Amino acid sequence: MNFGMLHPADQLVMLMERIYSYGMTTTSGGNLSILDENGDIWITPGSVDKGSLTRNDIIQVKPDGTMIGIHKPSSEFPVHERIYRSRPDIKAILHAHPPALVAFSIVRQIPETRLIPNFAQICGSVSMAPYDVPGSQGLSKKIAAEFSKGHNVVMLENHGVFVGAEDLFRSFMAFETLEYCARLQIEAAKIGKIRALSDKHVQISGEKQNVQMDEFVNKTVTSEERAARRDMCKLIHRAYDQQLFTSTQGTFSVRLSDGSFLITPYHKDRKYLEEEDLVRIKDGWKEAGKNPSRSAMLHKRIYEKHPDINSVIIAHAPNVMAFAVTDVEFDSRTIPESYIMLRDVKKIPFGSSFMQPDMVADIFDAMTPILLVDNDCVIVTGSSLINAFDKLEVLEYSAKAVVASKSIGEIVPITDSEVADLREAFHF
């Protein structure tokens, strides 16, 4: 989907629906706006249900102040207007009060964005504006002053967050990512000491290059490939809805019977990914005109070394990642299903997945189908797409249970003899 080709009113409705449906604003909370090429500001209304907006609810405000629409604009309109005046490069603004970011705003702290490298790059620098009355000129001035310093993300004391960018989707990306960072930090703090990446590690990750491959024209698309594309998109959408990764992070791949594989593209919105967006990799060549995920070489190495692995998923499920950003090991011996599905989840150092793909591929075996990469991701392998996805779900649910258990008592893991019984009963 080419989100930028949608009318401003449709963009605002689509993104507000997305923000509301993922629990990142309330019926009456939050507001979005777009500054178009004519200088008109399109903005969501005040006091109208954010869960059922239509394009007819959006207000158009002309440069001379004329308002076109059936409602009044959001009470935060003065803030949006002042930000646009102070930063001509900003063309879209998002404001909301998601729970995790509100938690940080009421303790007046900024979430750590260097827990995962790409997230620091997406969010950029984040500042905090002093408290003032919502919708007031005082608050408008304080927020605009932070944007004038070059920040694109401004948290508000005891309030929420404002995000500005060159288009609405980029505003949403930074907003969604910062909220994820806040949730991750909150969950990780429950189980251990949080470890952030150094500036050097963030820089190293930022220098990862797009995959350089020769191209081939995919002239013949078999029924098998069509089915795989359909099934991948279905589960990618489900994974996003379950918040197992953010809009442009996370990678799925599936091996086809001829040895080629399909993989998600680089930096495309997972929420609306379509069959034709997926990239086929064959004999080290990529499908013409497409950019595969930058982890494509790791997937290729795993498939080459493990004929029994037919799907690989890289994700950032927040409860699992709590273990990746702390020094705490994840132990799958919680309930039988977890150990049967997950077995021994090993941790590997940050950078391994893109700097040493051969070494990482060698680690996988029957007892190690999953790797947790410090401050990066989780890599899940399976005999099929649904098998890998099932493991990812079980892993996140198990991690969530472990994190939750910290507030009620000590975990009693399944014993070694009980593990031996499971291995014998399930033949692994």
Secondary structure, 3 states (H helix, E strand, C coil): CCHHHCCHHHHHHHHHHHHHHCCCCCCCCCEEEEECCCCCEEECECCCCCCCCCHHHCEEECCCCCEECCCCECCCHHHHHHHHHHCCCCCEEEEECCHHHHHHHHCCCCCCHHHCHHHHHHHCCEEEECCCCCCCHHHHHHHHHHHHCCCCEEEECCCCEEEEECCHHHHHHHHHHHHHHHHHHHHHHHHCCECCCCHHHHHHHHCCCCCCCCEECCCCCCHHHHHHHHHHHHHHHHHHHCCCCCCCCCEEEEECCCCCEEECECCCCHHHCCHHHCEEEECCEEECCCCECCCHHHHHHHHHHCCCCCEEEEECCHHHHHHHCECCCCCCCCCHHHHHHHCCCEEECCCHHHHCHHHHHHHCECCECEEEECCCEEEEEECCHHHHHHHHHHHHHHHHHHHHHCCCCCCCCCCHHHHHHHHHHCCC
